Amino acid sequence: MELAHTPKSCWDIFSSQEERVALEEAATEYIAFLSRCKTERETVQWVVEQAEAAGFRQEWAEGAVYRELKGKTVLLARRGRRPLREGVRLLGAHADTPRLDFKQHPVYEDGGMALGKTHYYGGIRKYQWLARPLALHGVVVKENGETVRVCLGEDQGDPVLTIADLLPHLAQEQNERKVTEAFEAEKLNIVLGHMPQGQDPSSEGDSKEGDRVKKRVLTLLNAKYGIIEEDLYSAELQAVPAGPARCVGLDEALIGGYGQDDRICVFCGLKALLAEEDPEFTQVVIFWDKEEIGSDGATGAKSLFMEYSLQDMLRAWEPETALSELFFATKALSGDVHGALDPDFQDLHDKYNTSRLGYGPVFCKFTGHRGKVGANDAHAEYVAWWRRLLNRASIPWQMAEIGKVDKGGGGTVAKHLAIYGMDIIDFGPGVLGMHSPFELSSKADLYATIKAFQAFLGSKE
């Protein structure tokens, strides 16, 4: 019996040739997913494609079902051998990420350039979005109801967009401000174009130039997507970092890319669900929208989407069981990333209660800030259940808090599920540079998280 506990390196545990091959295969698939899915709509579309290929259908008469809402959130359920009154294994994660949303009237001209006005979404550090290639993803819905999908800046032949930064020669005043004040949200305007529209011969002699650069941008958008300016009022367009996710480091042991909070848990959760075709307990996996801005709205975790869906599941599969009975017996997991120890900012972490890349997914017993305000605090009995589950499966794990007390904090979907009386805990891989345009994760943690999620969904007690 070991009296002291020491976290174990995933690299040491997964050292066999077979494990390393499986680890690299998972990383390759994840990088492709991360490169493709840069919005919640694209993520949900990918999930639905994978689920349908695995036999999931939209009717509860089937044993493997998915339900999609507004193209932004999705619930998947696979019927287990145990009755629903004994609860389900529920895994939740979120598909939305911090970004720059186009305003509803975005396109304007100033200083000989066409620009796009944005409104940031989620907790970004504004300076990280300047002077970098950006792509435009999203949908435009025309007045006739036709939906046009937009993806510009990802293909090799595509132009990219950007936000021009202030030159250092004129930044003296800006440099003296706080970081939170130096970069104004209303100046996060995206460069869309510079060439003016050709002069209309019928307007020859007219001294008024008009917004000729803006007009050319609108002409190009119309030629490519068949849209007019008014269509942008019914659009959801997101500026996101352009380009694919990449391996990072000379050893290629890290993965760098946009949106790993929390699409790494979406990927791991779906992989785990599809790996178990005959589970003991019914499995429910939900990928939500709007977590980064408080989980509000029809597609967030505060909505009744999950509740309504599980009511329908009970009606189809076990009508004699009450929803409250199912909730009280359910074991749940909030799959979300954790801020790993940053070598350059170690003073913000309690070194005895922090996580490190490469040592497995991280339990966060409670979230919130300061005096645990706004926290879900997992019960000790449930933490012990998890320890037993993972230790028996020889899956590495860590336990950590979000930095030092009073230095910050955070929240997840866990507290919104806990209100139903189910056991739930936050658990997911550590990342560096969370909420930045290029987050870092460990290939070893990715692989360990898939195995941990699979152990949870396939648990027999």
N, C-alpha and C positions, 0 to 999 in steps of 0.2 A: 504494500500500500504506500503510495506516494503522499507524504504529508503536505508538501508544497505543490502548488499548481504552476506550471510553466506552459504558455501557449506553444504549440508545435508548428513548425514551418511546413506549409503545403508542399514545398519543393522537396523536403525530406520524405514526407509521407507518400507523395505521388512520384516516386523516383524510378519505378520500373519502366521498361521500354513500352509496355502496353499502355500504362497510365499516361506517359508523356505523349504518345501518339494520340490518345483520346483527348488529352488536354489541348493539343495543337489543333485538332479537328474542331473542337468546340470554339476555340478562339477564332479560327478562320471563318466559321459560320457566323459568329457574333459580329465580327468586323464588317462582313457583308450586310448584315441586318442593320447595324448602326449607321452605315454609309447610306443606306436606302431610306431609312425611316427617321425623318427629321421633324415631323409634326405628329400630333396625337392622331390625326386622321390617317396618315400614312402608316402609323404603327398599328392601329386597329385594323386597317385593311390587310396588312401583312398577317396579323394574328388570325383573321377570318380565313384567309387563303390557306394557312397552315392547318387550321382546324378542319376545314372542309376536306382537305386532302387526307386527313386522318379519320374521316368518317363522321365528323360532328355535323348535326343538322339543326334546323331551327324549331322543330316540333318536339314537344315534351314526350310524345309517344316513343321517341328514340331513347336509347340509354346514354347517348353522348350528345349534348345539346349546347348550342350557343345562342346568346341573345345580344343583339347590338343596339345601341341607342345613339341616334344622331350622327353615327359614324365616328364618335369620339370616345365611347366607352363600350366595353364588351364584357359579358359574363359567360363563362364556360362551365358546364357541369358534366361529370361522368358518374353514373350511378354505381354505387358500391354494393357489397353483399350484405352489410349490416343495415338494419332499418334506420330510417331518418330520425326516429325519436332518440337514437343514440348519438345524434349530432353528425356534422360533416367536418371535413378538413378544408378550411377556407384560407386561401392565399390571395392577398390583395396587393397591388402595386399601382403606380401611376404612369401614364403615357405622356403627360404634358411636361414641358421643360421651359426654363427661362429663355426669352427671345425678344425680338423687336416686332411688334405688330404694326402693320400699316394702319394709319388712321382712316376713317371712312372717306374723307376727302383728302387724299394724300399728295397728289401730284401738283406741283407748282413750279414756277420759274423765277429765278433770282440770280443776279450776277452773271448772266449768260449761261446758266446751267439749269437743267431740269432736276428737281429733287423730290424725294418722297418723305413725307412727314410720318413719324412713328410714335408709338406709345409703348413703352417697355412693359413686358409681362413677367412677373415673378421677381425674385431677388437677384438682380444683376449688379455687377460692378461696372458702371457705365464706361469707364475708360478702356475696358477690355474689348469693347466692340468697335473701337476706332481703328482706322488704317489697317483693315484686314479684309480679305475677300469675303463677300457675302453672297448668298444665293436667295432666291425668292421662291417660297413654296406656299401652296394653299389652294383655295378654290374661289371661283367667281361664279355667282348664280345670276343668270340673266333674268330679265323681267318675265320671260316666258317659262321660267322654271328650269331651263337647261343649266347643268352644272359643268363648268369648265375647270379642269385641273391645271394648275400652274406649277411648273418646276423649271426655273431658269437659273443657270449658273453652275450646274453640276456636270454636264457633258463637256468633253474636252474642247469642243468647238464653241461652247457658249461663252458669252461675255459674263463677267461677274459684276457685282455692285460693291459699293464701299461707303464708308463715312470718313470724310477728310478730317484729319487731326490738325490742331493748331501748331504752327511752326514754333520751335523753341525760342526763336529770336523775338517773338511777340508774346511770349507766355509768362513774363515776369509776374504780372498781377495774378494770373491763374495759379502759378506755382506757390503763391503765398496763401492760397485758400486751403481749407480742409478738403480732403478727397471727396467727401459727400457733397461739397458745394462747388467744386471746381469744374465739374462736368454736368452741364445743364441738360435735363431731359428733352427740352424743346429744341436743343441743337443736335440731337441724334437724327439728323436728316440725311437720307441716303442719296448718293449721286446716281441719277438715272440716265443722264445724257447731256450732250454738249453741242451737237450739230443742229442748227436751225432748219425748220421746214423750208423747202424751196418756196421762193416768192410766188404768190398767186398772180398770174399775168393780169387778171381782172382788177387787181388792187394796185396796179402800177401808178405811181404818183401819190399814193396814200402815204403820208408821213408816219402813220402809226404802225409800228412793227408788230405789235401783238406779242403773245407768248409763243414765238415760233419754235423755240426749243421744246417747250412743253407739247406743242402741237405735233412735233415729230415723234416724241415719245408715245403719245396717244395713237398716232398713226401706226407705229411699230407694234404696239400692243394689239391694235385692231387687226393688223395683218397676221400676227402670230396666233392670237387667241380668239379673234372675232368679237372683241368686247369694246364698249364705249365707256367714256368717263363715268357716266351715271351708274354703270354696272358695278363700279367699285364701292358704291354704297352698300351693296349686298355681297360683299366679298370678305373672306378671311385670308389675308395674305401675311405671311410671316417671313421676316428676314432672319436667316440662320447662317452659321458659318458654312462657307462653300468647301467642297472637297470631301474626300473619303476619310474614314477612320484609318489609323495607321498603327503598325507596331512601333514601339518606342524603346530606345536604348540599344547599345551595341549587341546585347544578348537577345534583343527582341522579346523580352519577358513581360513588357508592359503594353497596354493598349491605350492609345490616345484618340480621343474623338469627342464630338459634341453630343450631349444628351444622355450621358451614361447615368445621370440622376434623372429618371429612374428606369431607363430602358434596359439597363443591365438586369434588373429584377424582372422586367417583363419577359425578356429573352429566357432567363433561367427558369422562370415560373412556367412558361409554355413548354419548354423542353422537358421539365419534370412531369407535367401533366400528360404529355403525349407518350411518355416512356412507360406509363403504367396503365394497362388496358383492362385489368380486372382487380380494382382496388377493394380493400376491406371496407373502408368507409367511403361514402359518397364524397367526391372531390368537387370543390367549387373554386374557380379562379376568376378574379375580377381585375380588370385593368381600367382604372379611372382616369378622368380628365380633371383639370382645375385644382389639383393638389397644391401646386406652387402658389396659388392665390387664395388659399383657404378652403378648398374643397366645396365651394358653393355652386349653385346653379343646377340645372337638370342633369348634367353629366358628372358632377362631383360626388364625393363620398357622402356628403350630407343629404343628398337627394334620396328619394324612396325607391330608386331603381333596383337596388339589391333586394330590398324588402318585397317589392312587388314580384320580382322574378322568383324568389324563393317561395312565395305564396303559390305561384303557378306551379312550381316544381312539386310542392306538397300535394296540390290538388290533383296532379297527374300521377304521382308515384306513391303517395301515402296519405290519402285524404283524412284518415283518422287521427293524424298527428297534428298538434297545434304548432304554430310558428314559434311561439315562446318556448315550447319544449325543445324544438330543434336548436334555437339560439343558445339556451342555457347549457346544452350538451356539446356545443361546437367548440373545437379548438381552432384558433385562427392565427395567422401570421401576417404582419404588415411587412411586406418585402420592400425595404428602402435602404439606400446607401448610407454609409457612415463616413464622417470626416476622419481619414487616417492621419497618423502623425506626419506632419510636414517637417522635414529636417531643418528648414530655414526658420520655422516659427514654433519651435518646441516649447517656448515659454508660455504659449497659450493653451497647452495641454497639461493635464495632470498625468505625469509619466506612469503612474501606477494604475491609471484608469483610462488608458488610451489604446487605440488599435494601430496595428502596423500592416502595411501591404504585405501580402504573401503568407499571412498566418490564418487565413480562413475568414468566412463571413463573421459579422460582428453582431452580438446581441446588444441592444440598447434597452435596458430594463425600463427606463423612463425617459420621456422627452421633456418638452417645456423649457422654461428659462427661470433664472434666479432661484426662487424657492420652490422649484418644480411647478410653477404656475402653468396651467394649460397642458398638463402632462397626462398621458396614460402611463400608469405604473403597474407593470406586470406582477402578478402574484407569485410569491416564492414557490408555491407548489407547482406552478406552471413552468417556472424556470428549471426546477428540478426534473420535471418530465422531459424537457428539451435536452438537458444535459445527458440524461439516460439514453435518449434516442440517438443522439449524435455520437456519444462515446461508444455505444455498442456497435455502431456502424463504422467506427474509426474515421470519422470525419472531423477535421480540425475546425475549431471555432474560437472566438474571442469574446470578451465582455468589456464594454467601454462606455464612457459618457461623452457628451458633445463638448469637449473642452473643459477648462477650469470653471468652477462655480463663479457666477456673475460676469463671465467673459462673453456670454452669448447664449445660444440655445437654438431650438428648432422644434418643428412639429411635423407630424405625419398623419396618415389616415387612421392610425390605430385608435385614437380616442373617439372617433366617429363610429367605429364598430363596437368598441367596449361598452357603449351605452345599452347594447342589447343583452348584456350579461355574459357574453362569451369570454373565454380566456383568449388573450392576444398579447403578442410581444413584437417589437420591431427587430428585424433581423435582415442583414444584407451585407454585401461586400464593402470594404473601405475604398474610398477614392481620394485622390489629391486634386486640388483645383476645383472643388465642387462649385457648380453654377457658372463656371467659366466656359468660354467657347471651345476649350480643349481640355477635357477632364482626363485623368489618368486612372487606370485600374490595372490589377495584376491578372495575368492569364491564369495563374494558379488559384487565385480567389474566385475567378469566374467558374472554373471547373469544380471547385469545392462547393460553391453556392448551388450549382446545378444538383450535385449529389445530396446536399443538405435539403433542398426543396423537395427532391424526389423521396428522400427518407421520410419527410413530414407527410407528404400527400399519400404515401404508401404505408404509413404507420398502421399497426394492428392493435394498438392499445389506446 
